[in-house]
Amino acid sequence: MKLNVKAFALTCGIFWGASLFLMTVWVVWRGEVSNGLLESFKPFYAGYALTYVGSAIGLVWGFLDGLFCGAVFGWLYNWLSK
């Protein structure tokens, strides 16, 4: 079986971007000042913070990160499954 790398990468990007966005909005909406899991993304995603604006920045960074990782995974899967 061969993966469609573009479709898989796009799916991973949308999923990770939306997940990071929704997790951040949920934490901000609940009024939490700090969340260990989400705080750990700050060093990797420039501009990301536990705010509504930070959730939008996380959406963009998460999409790009998921897109890249999904493309690499899909390419490796196709290459190794030959």
Protein Blocks (a to p, Z undefined) as FASTA:
>chain_A
ZZdfklmmmmmmmmmmmmmmmmmmmmmmnopabdfklmmmmmmmghiacdfklmmmmmmm
mmmmmmmmmmmmmmmmmmmmZZ
